[in-house]
Amino acid sequence: MASLGWEVEGRAWEWRRRLLAWEEDSVIECSEMLHNIVLQVEVTDSWRWLLDPVHGYSVRDSYHFLTTSEEQVDRSLVDDV
């Protein structure tokens, strides 16, 4: 996909149908987050869950974080859970 072009209007961002307004906003947000990411062909990448980088993601740990965290958490996330 990177060879198709990550930049705005690059071919990596082509869709089968016209995007809704909120989807267009999400694509712009995503492309901005990916702007500083550099992928290298010979380097293996992986996902890492910052709350538990050793064992990875779990719903239990996520729920625990959302319901007990001292940090500012969007309460609508907790309500959805």
Secondary structure per residue as TSV (DSSP state, phi and psi in degrees):
chain	resnum	aa	ss	phi	psi
A	1	M	-	360.0	-36.1
A	2	A	G	-60.9	-33.8
A	3	S	G	-67.5	-18.8
A	4	L	G	-80.7	-17.5
A	5	G	-	107.3	110.1
A	6	W	-	-79.7	-19.3
A	7	E	S	-61.3	161.6
A	8	V	T	-56.1	136.0
A	9	E	T	72.2	5.6
A	10	G	-	-68.9	159.2
A	11	R	G	-68.6	-15.0
A	12	A	G	-68.8	-15.3
A	13	W	G	-107.5	31.6
A	14	E	-	-90.1	142.1
A	15	W	-	-123.9	154.3
A	16	R	S	-73.6	-24.2
A	17	R	S	-136.5	166.3
A	18	R	-	-68.7	133.6
A	19	L	-	-77.8	148.2
A	20	L	-	-73.9	163.5
A	21	A	H	-57.5	-44.6
A	22	W	H	-68.3	-29.8
A	23	E	H	-69.6	-39.4
A	24	E	H	-60.9	-41.7
A	25	D	H	-62.1	-39.7
A	26	S	H	-66.0	-39.0
A	27	V	H	-64.6	-42.7
A	28	I	H	-62.4	-44.5
A	29	E	H	-61.4	-43.7
A	30	C	H	-63.4	-45.5
A	31	S	H	-64.4	-33.3
A	32	E	H	-68.1	-37.6
A	33	M	H	-68.3	-33.0
A	34	L	H	-83.9	-9.1
A	35	H	T	-54.4	-41.4
A	36	N	T	-94.5	4.3
A	37	I	-	-84.4	130.1
A	38	V	-	-116.8	118.5
A	39	L	-	-97.3	137.5
A	40	Q	-	-118.9	134.9
A	41	V	T	-59.9	-41.2
A	42	E	T	-90.7	5.5
A	43	V	S	-113.6	125.8
A	44	T	-	-78.2	134.4
A	45	D	-	-113.2	166.1
A	46	S	-	-156.6	159.2
A	47	W	-	-82.3	147.1
A	48	R	-	-138.4	125.4
A	49	W	-	-87.5	114.9
A	50	L	T	-65.2	-27.8
A	51	L	T	-70.4	-27.6
A	52	D	-	-151.7	80.0
A	53	P	T	-66.0	-18.2
A	54	V	T	-81.1	-52.3
A	55	H	T	-94.7	-20.2
A	56	G	-	93.7	-167.3
A	57	Y	-	-73.8	141.8
A	58	S	-	-145.8	146.6
A	59	V	H	-62.9	-40.2
A	60	R	H	-57.6	-50.0
A	61	D	H	-64.9	-37.0
A	62	S	H	-64.6	-46.2
A	63	Y	H	-61.9	-43.2
A	64	H	H	-59.3	-45.1
A	65	F	H	-61.2	-47.3
A	66	L	H	-64.9	-33.3
A	67	T	H	-93.8	-15.9
A	68	T	H	-121.6	-5.1
A	69	S	-	-66.3	139.0
A	70	E	S	-79.2	-17.1
A	71	E	S	-73.1	158.5
A	72	Q	-	-68.8	116.8
A	73	V	-	-121.1	136.8
A	74	D	-	-63.5	110.0
A	75	R	H	-63.4	-23.3
A	76	S	H	-65.1	-27.8
A	77	L	H	-64.7	-42.4
A	78	V	H	-67.3	-41.7
A	79	D	H	-60.9	-37.8
A	80	D	H	-66.3	-32.8
A	81	V	-	-71.0	360.0
